[in-house]
Amino acid sequence: MSSHEIYNVDLLADDFPKVDEFTLSYWHLKDFTVNGTLEMRNLSYPYRMRNAGKGLELSMLVPKTENDFLCSELLQGFKVQIHSADEVPRLKKHFYHIPFDHDVRITINPNLMMTSPSLIKNYSQKQRKCIAENEHNLSFFKKYTQRNCHLDILAIETNQICGCVLFWMPRFNSTKVCSFYQQFKCVEHVENSLYNANLTSKCLPVCDSITYDAEISISKIELKALSKFVPEGFKIIKMSVLFKDQQYFGSLRSELYGTLDFLAACGGILSLFMGISLLSFIEIMYFATLRLTCNLHKRNLAKKRMVAQQNILNNQID
């Protein structure tokens, strides 16, 4: 997505890399039809897949002189990450390696997690263990995801402790970029300490999210057969990304026991062990109120009648 849709661009440094060549994406996790119009769906990005078996195909020719082993940690090729459109990718730890001179096929299966509105309305964040949309305000990001929250806290903590941030971290105009070895060691220490701490309690998962499981198959490309298409001094990379199935199943996070479920369970337990039903409660209320009042009233009338009869007998005797 465009930087204007993910970041709070007004707070970012002027030299921070931004992607602003696109118009509005009209992308939303719950709105698969893009406002219900097919025209907007065709104009929006990221592009929607029509069916399984068709996906992204990428072929590249890369000069052999472009290898930088110090930067790529001795890996030749590219790093690829499959993520939701509203979060910023971080390729340091989580990625798929695409080596040179190989044909890589990535088959993905989406995992959609949704949350019932009643759960969001009736329970706090700690109780439901997730954060709904627009419930959390990040310093640098408009879109809340767990990864965006991690990056937001990492950038703020790094600036406070080390006095600078790495060039790829979101930053203000007044924030310095780390340029010395000691500063890089400080940033690494801050990152390790954050992940060793309970960072999950500060950055709960988002209530409505989508993740992707991937299956990868790699086969060697015979360069001799492609000698006409691959010039001397170049390497080739070929990658295909497609969905595994035509449909997928989502998960719904909801309350296990609501108020009505709790009352029904209590009634069932009482009926099982005590033989009590709703009529039994009505009978108890009847005998404790109306029946008791009527019995006391009849007893008072009987006493008055006996007193009246005794008075009559006494008068006759006199």
Secondary structure in CASP SS format (residue, H / E / C, confidence):
PFRMAT SS
TARGET T0000
AUTHOR 0000-0000-0000
METHOD secondary structure of the structure
MODEL  1
M C 1.00
S C 1.00
S H 1.00
H H 1.00
E H 1.00
I H 1.00
Y E 1.00
N C 1.00
V H 1.00
D H 1.00
L H 1.00
L C 1.00
A C 1.00
D C 1.00
D C 1.00
F C 1.00
P C 1.00
K C 1.00
V C 1.00
D C 1.00
E C 1.00
F C 1.00
T C 1.00
L C 1.00
S C 1.00
Y C 1.00
W C 1.00
H C 1.00
L C 1.00
K C 1.00
D C 1.00
F C 1.00
T C 1.00
V C 1.00
N C 1.00
G C 1.00
T C 1.00
L H 1.00
E H 1.00
M H 1.00
R H 1.00
N H 1.00
L H 1.00
S C 1.00
Y C 1.00
P C 1.00
Y C 1.00
R C 1.00
M C 1.00
R C 1.00
N C 1.00
A C 1.00
G C 1.00
K C 1.00
G C 1.00
L E 1.00
E E 1.00
L E 1.00
S E 1.00
M E 1.00
L E 1.00
V E 1.00
P E 1.00
K H 1.00
T H 1.00
E H 1.00
N C 1.00
D C 1.00
F H 1.00
L H 1.00
C H 1.00
S H 1.00
E C 1.00
L C 1.00
L C 1.00
Q C 1.00
G C 1.00
F E 1.00
K E 1.00
V E 1.00
Q C 1.00
I C 1.00
H C 1.00
S C 1.00
A C 1.00
D C 1.00
E C 1.00
V C 1.00
P C 1.00
R C 1.00
L C 1.00
K C 1.00
K C 1.00
H C 1.00
F C 1.00
Y E 1.00
H E 1.00
I E 1.00
P C 1.00
F C 1.00
D C 1.00
H E 1.00
D E 1.00
V E 1.00
R E 1.00
I E 1.00
T E 1.00
I E 1.00
N E 1.00
P E 1.00
N E 1.00
L E 1.00
M E 1.00
M E 1.00
T E 1.00
S C 1.00
P H 1.00
S H 1.00
L H 1.00
I H 1.00
K H 1.00
N H 1.00
Y C 1.00
S C 1.00
Q H 1.00
K H 1.00
Q H 1.00
R H 1.00
K C 1.00
C C 1.00
I E 1.00
A C 1.00
E C 1.00
N C 1.00
E C 1.00
H C 1.00
N C 1.00
L C 1.00
S C 1.00
F C 1.00
F E 1.00
K C 1.00
K C 1.00
Y C 1.00
T C 1.00
Q H 1.00
R H 1.00
N H 1.00
C H 1.00
H H 1.00
L H 1.00
D H 1.00
I H 1.00
L H 1.00
A H 1.00
I H 1.00
E H 1.00
T H 1.00
N H 1.00
Q H 1.00
I H 1.00
C H 1.00
G C 1.00
C C 1.00
V E 1.00
L C 1.00
F C 1.00
W C 1.00
M C 1.00
P C 1.00
R C 1.00
F C 1.00
N C 1.00
S C 1.00
T C 1.00
K C 1.00
V E 1.00
C C 1.00
S C 1.00
F C 1.00
Y H 1.00
Q H 1.00
Q H 1.00
F H 1.00
K H 1.00
C H 1.00
V H 1.00
E H 1.00
H H 1.00
V H 1.00
E H 1.00
N H 1.00
S H 1.00
L H 1.00
Y H 1.00
N H 1.00
A C 1.00
N C 1.00
L H 1.00
T H 1.00
S H 1.00
K H 1.00
C C 1.00
L C 1.00
P C 1.00
V E 1.00
C C 1.00
D C 1.00
S E 1.00
I E 1.00
T E 1.00
Y E 1.00
D E 1.00
A E 1.00
E E 1.00
I E 1.00
S E 1.00
I E 1.00
S E 1.00
K E 1.00
I C 1.00
E C 1.00
L C 1.00
K C 1.00
A C 1.00
L C 1.00
S C 1.00
K C 1.00
F C 1.00
V C 1.00
P C 1.00
E C 1.00
G C 1.00
F E 1.00
K E 1.00
I E 1.00
I E 1.00
K E 1.00
M E 1.00
S E 1.00
V E 1.00
L E 1.00
F E 1.00
K C 1.00
D C 1.00
Q C 1.00
Q C 1.00
Y C 1.00
F C 1.00
G E 1.00
S E 1.00
L E 1.00
R E 1.00
S C 1.00
E C 1.00
L C 1.00
Y C 1.00
G C 1.00
T H 1.00
L H 1.00
D H 1.00
F H 1.00
L H 1.00
A H 1.00
A H 1.00
C H 1.00
G H 1.00
G H 1.00
I H 1.00
L H 1.00
S H 1.00
L H 1.00
F H 1.00
M H 1.00
G C 1.00
I C 1.00
S C 1.00
L H 1.00
L H 1.00
S H 1.00
F H 1.00
I H 1.00
E H 1.00
I H 1.00
M H 1.00
Y H 1.00
F H 1.00
A H 1.00
T C 1.00
L H 1.00
R H 1.00
L H 1.00
T H 1.00
C H 1.00
N H 1.00
L H 1.00
H H 1.00
K H 1.00
R H 1.00
N H 1.00
L H 1.00
A H 1.00
K H 1.00
K H 1.00
R H 1.00
M H 1.00
V H 1.00
A H 1.00
Q H 1.00
Q H 1.00
N H 1.00
I H 1.00
L H 1.00
N H 1.00
N H 1.00
Q H 1.00
I H 1.00
D C 1.00
END
